[in-house]
Each structure stands twice: as C-alpha cells, then as structure tokens.
Amino acid sequence: MKVFVFDLLAYGEQLEHLKIDNELPYPLSNQYFRPEVAARTYAEHLEAWEELDRLGYDGVGFNEHHCSPYGLMNSPNLLAAAAAQRTKNLKLLIYGNLLPLHEPLRLAEELAMLDCMSNGRLISGFARGIPREYQVHNVPLAQSRARFEEAFDIITRAWTEEIFSYDGVFWSYKDVALWPRPLQRPRPPIWMPIVGSKESIEFAARHNLPITPGLGRSQGLCDDIIRYYARCLTQSGHRITLDHLSLGISAYVADSKAGAVREMGPHHLYFNRTLFSHGNFTETERQRETGYASPGSTDYVSPENLRAAQFARDDFRGLTMADVERQAEHMPWGTSDEVARRIIDAADSAGANTVQVSLNRGVLPHEMFMEQIRRFAAEVLPALQSHRVERVPIAEEVAA
C-alpha cells in the first residue's frame, strides 16, 4: 500500500476569536492577516515535507484554495516546485489545480516544468473547485463543468501532441508546440477528487482516471461512488483496478482513544466549525440552484446515503466535542495498532492500494504535526506499506 500525506496548509493561527454569530466573516479583511505568520507557516510545512521524504512516505498532497485561512496554497504549483527541490523521492500530488479558473495552456506549461524539475515525480490532480473560488475569480458557476472539460482537453493535448491547435468555447490556440514537455510519457498521471457528482464520476471513468471517492465522507457514500464508478469504467471499456482508487483518511496516533480525542479533538472542531465552508456553501441543493450541480447529480446514491451526499452545512458548523467522541469510535484515532488496523480495513473494503492520510486537520502546532509525522512513520507506516490490497470487492459485486 502507498501512503501519501495530504496537507491542507491552513493559516498557522486559529481565528476563532473573530467569529460573529458563530461565523468567521467573509470576506475576512486582510487587516487580520499577519505576513510573518504566513511566512512561518510555509517554512514549517516545507520542513514537514522534507521529513516525510526522509522517513519514507510515498507522497505528499497539495491543494488549491483562495482568499481564506482555510488553505494558503493559492498556487499549489509554486509549493510543489519548492518541495521538488527539497525532497528526492516523494511523489508530488497536486490535488488539484482548479481547471475552470485558470488559463489551461499556462497550467500545462507549469505542470510540464514541475515534472521535469522533480525528475518525473508529479501526479497531476485536476478539480473543479468549490463555489467560493468562482466568486473570487469571477467565473460563473454554471460554466464550471464545461470549462473543466475543455481545459482538460487542452492540457492533455498540449502534453501529448507535437503541435496542436484548439478552437474552443472558452479558449483557443493556434500552432502550439509545448516547451518543455513532461518527463513522464505520454503524460504525468492524472487523478480526480470526487466529492459526489454523477457527471464527475462519469468523466473520470470515460478517461480512465483514478479517483479519490467521497473525500473522507461516510463509508456508505464512498461505496456508492465506487460502485457507480466501476460500472461506468466497464461501460467505457475499462476495468477497475487497485490503482484506480485512493482513500482520504484523517488519522491521529496517541496512547489511547481518549488521548487522541483530547489532543486532536479541539483542532478537528476548529477545522469543521470555523475553517471548512468559510465563505462557501456546501449544500448540494444550493449548488443546483447556481448551476454548479445538475438536478440529477446524486441520482446514483442509495437512499440511505442521500443525507451524506447533501453536505449540509450544519453537519460541520454544529459539531460538538460529544459528536467528535462518537465519530472517533469509528475513526483511525488512537493507538498505533488501532490506527493501522482501521486504515487497512478501510483500504481493503474499498479496494484502494493508496491512502491519503491527513495528519494536520485544524492548524496543529508545528511541533505536534512533526511528532505525528514521526510517530506515524515509526508505528503505523511499516504495517501499511507492507500490506497489499488484493481486490476491489464492490467491482466484483458490480460484475456479478
């Protein structure tokens, strides 16, 4: 099993005290932004990624967000470039560039540079992004999917064709020969995070792209996504394998379950109640009203999992420590044996030979994050990397 660490890289100080009526104001005035905190945050995370490389993790995951303390990776490509020069073996998973918001030929060029600079360690994740990012960049939400698909076509053609021209709805190019080209041929691997929309699952299957299903949501929703994805892959002439799936998992190693809740619980609460959905709406129904999601985007979801697919804001904002204690009973939080067992069980159940472990949800102090990296590497990582997932159970169910 391959083990990546997904790093959100939130602003390095808690801002709970700025909330009004239980909400962090949006937009959050930059009078509250301290450049020295950001400088320290970037330096600390670069140090953490060097430690991941030294300790034998398989990769690190970056993301793209804008105008919020939720995440300071406004340009994941810049951070991946820095990491490429500070690490030797880590795969660099950019998860992902938000294709609808940016000029795609520029992204193709930057990613080709990154693949060369890292000696072929790039995994290029492509995503649509959350509604807040569209407001920041003044892109209509209703254009999101069309822009994504057009940008995908442009980037992959720029990487693989000697000279290409393109006449699209949003972007057009004439007689372009990309310099540099990616080191990996015919192109770097492309992964897609799947929050839950049917059309995204179908697109990934049509192009035979690996996915991360559900992004840490309920196992039932994750299973529904995998089931529909396997069916769509078959319809497109492909067959699901262990390398088609990676799982997003939040983990915390402690001396006991109670110790994990006590140490990590407050940071988990801050992430959910303050950072997650800052300036953003998560509800599927509201996204449908804006044209970001289609009327039938969750048609494939089982009735018992529709609640999870709705992404209700109150599920995050109303979280209590009692809720965290209940959730932790089923999470890989606790002793190293329990953390390893729960991650392996989840990977076996899904049929995923890669996991993306979050060790820093909610702005952990740097020394606490580094301690988790080291403790997880010493006590959990060997068990995961020596385990081999053998099958994709849901795919067998679909085939039957």
N, C-alpha and C positions, 0 to 999 in steps of 0.2 A: 504494500500500500504506500502511496506517495502522500506526504504531509506538507501542505502549504500553511503559512500563517497569513491570514487576511488582516490587514491593518487599516483601520478607518482613518487614523491620524486626525483625531478631533483636536480642536484648540486646547492647549495644555493647562487651562484653568477652568474650574467649574464656575458657571454663571447663574447658578440657581437664584442668587440674591436679586437678580434683575427681573425676575418674573413678575408680571402684573396679571391679576385674576388667574393665576396658575398657568400663564402662558409667557414664554420668552418672546418679547416684542419682535415683530418682523415688519420691515427690515430693522435689523439691530444696528443702531448707529455706530459708526466706527470710532466714536469717542470712547467706546468701551474696549476697543481693540488695542492691545499693547504689543508693539512690534518686538520688544525683547522677549515676550512670551512665545510669539511665533518663531522667532529665531531659535530659541531654546527647544521648542517642540520639534522642529525639523532636525536639529542636531541630535536630539535624543533618539528619534526614530531611525535615523541613519545608523547610529550606533547599535540599535536593536537589530537592524537588518544585517549588519556585519556579524553580530553574534549568532543569528540564525544560520548564516553561511558557515561560520566556524564550527557550529555544533551539529551540522549535518542535516538540517531540514532540507526539504526538496525545493521549496519555492516560497516566494512572498507575493502577496496580492495587493495591488493598488486600486484606487477608485477615483472617480471624478465627481466633485460637488462644488457649488458656487455660493458665495455670499452668505455663509452660515458657519458658526463654530462647530457644526455637525461634522465637518471634514475640511481640512485645509489643503487637500490635494486638488486645487483648481486645475492644475496641469499634471496629470499622472505621468505624462511622458518626461517632464522635467525631473521628477523624482526617480523614475526608472533609470534615466540617464545617470543620475548621481549614484544610484545603487549599483549600476553596471560597473562603475569604476571602483567601487568599494567592496565588491564581492567577486567570487571566482566561479562558484558552482550553482548558486541559487537560480532557479527559473524565475523569470520576471513576468508575473501575470498582471497585465493591465486590465482591470475588471470593473469598468472598462471605459474606453473612450466613448463619449456620447455622440454618436454619428449625426443625428439630426441637427445638432447645434453648431457644427464646425464645417469649414471648407474641406471636403474629403481628400482632395489631392494633397493638401498640406499634411493631413494626417498620414496618408500613405507614405509621404517622404519622411516624416519624423519617425514613423514606426520602422521603416527600412533602415534608417540611421541607427535606431536603437538595436535592431537585430544584429547589425554589423558591429556596433560598439560593444555589445555583450557577447560576441562570438556565438551567436545563434541561440541565446537563452530566452528570447522573447516568446511569450504566449499572448496573443492579441485578443483581448476580450472586447466585444462590441455590445453596446447597450443603448437603449433609448433615453434613459434618464427619467427622473421624477418631475412632476409638474412644476415645482419651484424653479428648476433650471431653465424652463422655457420662458417663464416670466422674466428672469434675469436677462436672457439673451434675446428676448422679444421675438420668439418663434411661435407661431400658432400651434397649439396642442393638436388641433385636428390634422396638421400636416406631419405629425410625428412619424407615423409608420411609413408613409410614402417617402419621406426624406431618408429614413433609416435604410430602406431597401435600395434606394438609388445610390446613396453613399457607399453601401456595401458593394454594390456592383462596380462602382468606380474604383474603389480601393483595391479590390481583388484583381480587377483587370489591369490596373496600373502596376501591380506586383508581378503579374504573370505574362503580359503581352509585350512584345518587343517595342511596338509603337501603337498607341491607341488613340482613338477619338471617341467623343461621347457627346450626344445631344440629348440632354435630359430636361425634365420639368424645372428642376432647381439649379442644376449646374451643367455647364457644357465646356468641353475641352477639344482642342484640335491638335493632332500630331504631337502627342506627348510621349517621350521616352524617359522613363524614370531613372534618375541617377541620385543616390545609389539604389541598388536593388537589395532586397533582403538576402541575408546569408543563407537562410533555410529555403530549400526549394521543394515544390514550386512557390511556397509562401510559408510564413510562420503559421503555427496552429491558431485557429480562431475558436474561441469559446463564447457562449452566450449565457448570461444570468437570466433565469426565467422566474419572474415573480408569480405569474399565473395566467397570463392572457393566452387564449387559444391560438391566436394568429402568430404569436412569437414562437410557440411550440411547433407549429406547422412550418414556419420559416426555417427554424433550426433543423428540423427533420429533412426538409426539402434539400438543404445544403449540406446535410450530414455533419452538422456542427455539434460538438459536445456541449452539454448544458449543466448548470447548477440549478436543480429544481427546488423552488419554494423559498430559497434563501433563508433557511432556518425556521420556516413556519411549521405548522403541525405536520406530523408524520402522515396523517390521512391525506392532506392536500399534496404533499410531496409524492405519495404513492399514486394519486390521481394523475399528476403531471407526468410521472414516469410511464404510467400505463398508456396515456394518450400519445406521448412521445414515441414509445415503442411501436404503437400502431401506425403512426404517421411515417416513421422511418421505413417500416415494411412496405407501406403504400408507395413510398418514393424509391423503392428498390434497394434499400439499405437494411442492415441488420444491427440491432443494438449490441454493444459490447461493454465490457467493464470500463473501457476508457471513454465511453460516451457520457459518463456521469461523474460529477464531483459533488460532495455534500458540504454545505456551510454549517459549521457547528461551533457553538460557544462552549468553551471548556475552562475549568479552573481546578488546579491541583492544590489540595490542602491536607491537613492531618485528619480531617473528618468532614462529613457533610455539613454539620453545624458550623464548623470553622470556615468552610467555603462560603456559606451563606452570610456569615458575619463579615468576612473580609471583602467578598465580591458584591454582595447584595446592594450596598449603597451606590456603587458605580453602575450596576445594572439598572437600578431605579433612575439614576440621573440620565443614562442613555435613553431609556424609554420615555420618561416623563418630560424631559426637557429638550434633549437633542433630536431624537427621532421625530420626524414630521415637522421640524421647525420651519415655519413659513410654507409648509407643503400640505396638500390634502392627500390622504391615502385611500379614502373610501372609493371602492370600485364604482358605485353609483354616481358619485360626483365626477369621476373621470369619464364616465359615459356621457354625462351632460356636456362636457367640453369637447367631446370627440376624440379624446385620448384613448379611450377604450371603446370597443364596439358593443352593441346591445347583446351580442351572444358570446362575449369574451370568456365566460365561465360555463358555457353550456356543457362541457365535458365533465365538470366537477360533480362528484357524488353528493346527494342531498345532505348527508351528514357532515360534509366538509365545506358547505357553502358559507357558513359563518366565518371560517378561517379565510376563505377567498374574498370576503368583503373588506378585509383590512380596516375594520372600524377603529377610528381614532381613539375612542375610549379604552380600547384594549391596551393601548400603550400609555395614554395620559393618566388613566385611572389606576395604574398598577400600585399595589401596596406591598410592604415587606411580607405580609402574610401570603400574598399571591406568589412572591418570589420563593418563599419557603416551600409552597406546594409545587411550583414548577421545578424547583431544584431536585425534588424527589425523582424526577424522570430525566434529569439532565446529567451530562458528564461533568459534574461538580463533586468534588470530594477527594477521597484517597486516590492514589495513582492507579491502583488496581481497578477501582470502580470507573475512573475516567477512561482507562484503556478499554475495559470491557464494554462500556456503553458506546464508545466510538466504533469499536469493531462490530458490535451488534447492529448499529445503525448502517454501517457500510455494507455489511453482509445482507441486511434486509433490503437495501436499495439496489445492491449490485454495483456499488461505486468503488473503484480502486484508488480514488483520490479524495482526500478530505481537505477542506479549507478551515482551519481552526482559528477562531477569534480568541485571543488571549488578552485583549485590551479594550473591552467594551466599556465606555463611560469614563474615559480620562483617568486611567490608573496613574498614580505617581510613578515616575520613571523607574525608581529602584524596585517597585512592586512588579512592573512589567518585565524588567530584566530577570527578576527572580523567577517569574512564571516561565519565561523562555528557558531558563537553565534547568528549572525543576522538571518541566515537561520533557525537555530533551533527555535528562538523566533517567526519569522514572516511567515515562509513557512512550516516548518516541521509538525506542527499540522494539517494543511489542507491536506497535502499529506497522513499522517498516518491515518487520519480519512476517507479518500476516499477509496472506494472499486471498483476496476475494475471488471466489470460484465461479459465481454465476449471477445472472440478473433474474431473480425469481419472478418478478412481475412480467418480464418479457416471455418467460415460459408459459405463464398464465395466459397472456395475450395470444401466443402461438397456438395454444390448445383450443 
